Amino acid sequence: VSDKLRIGTNMNIVNSNRNLITSSGHYYGAVRYAIFRTSAIPIMDDNGKYIDLWEHYKYFGDGYNPVGILDKYDNVENVNRVLGNAFVEYDIIENLKFKSELGLDAAFGKHKQFTETWGTSDRIGYPGSVNVNDYQTMMLNWVNTLNYNITSGEHSFNFLLGSEALKNTSTYHSSSDSRYEDQDEIFRYLGIGLNEMKGVSEAYSAWALLSTFARTEYNY
């Protein structure tokens, strides 16, 4: 802006969409059954339908079809994030500099998982359910500093005095529904399930921190 006044900013905006898979070792884990289910069991029948309990399952086991698990579980997460800062720097007098910097880290996310009922006698994913989680997090960071330099011959001093304020807020909302008579994609939404007991929960958290600091340096 001028010889004494300087300003600047940096901003990053990110949008991510992820198709999540059940890669852990829990009950519906695709990796689990990719290891445990024997390769002798076909993935699909002649009609293109996933094979769950094979006719010879007494000899080859009753593990779930891992490819079917990957296809039948609609598990998507969308996140929008903003990360950036802005600063102003001013030379008050010779060798005395003031700087103020404001930073922001905010994320807005949604995670939706639909568990489809399928398999032999509908033994997998019963009774069919959807879980939707929405969350928001925001971190604000404000730093102010005064910096003074003195140089005399081979000797130099640097004095720094500053403060930092942090504030974080987070909100979380979760809803669920189940017993979907029609599991087509256009019906996989909250409120359509036949279960009379809908699940709803919400949480909020916040914290703040204010600190001051000082530093002196001497070089020769």
C-alpha positions, 0 to 999 in steps of 0.5 A: 500500500505504501512504504510504511503500510503492507497488507496481504492475504492467502486463501484456500477453498477445498471441496471433497467428495468421497465414496467411503468403503467399509475397510475395517475389520468390523462385521460389515467390513469388505476387507474382512470378507475379502480375506475370509471368504473362500475364492471358490465361491462365485461373486455373481450368478448367471443372472448378474445377482450377487451370491450370498450363501452358496449352495455348498456353504456348509463346506466353504463357509457363510461369509458375506460377499465382499464385492456385494458389500462394496456395491450395496452400502451407499456411504458418501462424505462431502466436505467444504473447507476454507483455510486462509489468513489476512494481515496488516503490517505498519512501520510506526517509527524507524525499527518499530513494526506492528503486525496484526494477522487474522486466520480462519479454518472452517469446515462444513461436512455431511456424511450419509450412509444407507445400509441396504437389505440384501442377501439370502433371506435378507440376512444382510443389512436388515432392516435397511437404514440411513444415517445422516451426520452434518457437522460444522467446525470453525477456528479463528486465530488472531495474532498481534505483535510489536517488533523493535530492532536496535543495532549498534556496531556489532551488537543488535537487539530484537524485542518482541511483544505479542498476544494471540487469541484462539476461538473454536466452535463445533456443531454436530447433528445426526439423524437416522431412519430405518425399515425402507420398503423400497430401497431404490436410490430416490427413496433413500432419505430421512422420513421415508422409512417405516420405523416410527422411532426416528433417531435424532441427536445434536451436540455443540462444543466451544473453547477459547484461549488468550495468551501473551508472549514476549521475547528478547534477542541479543546478537554480536 
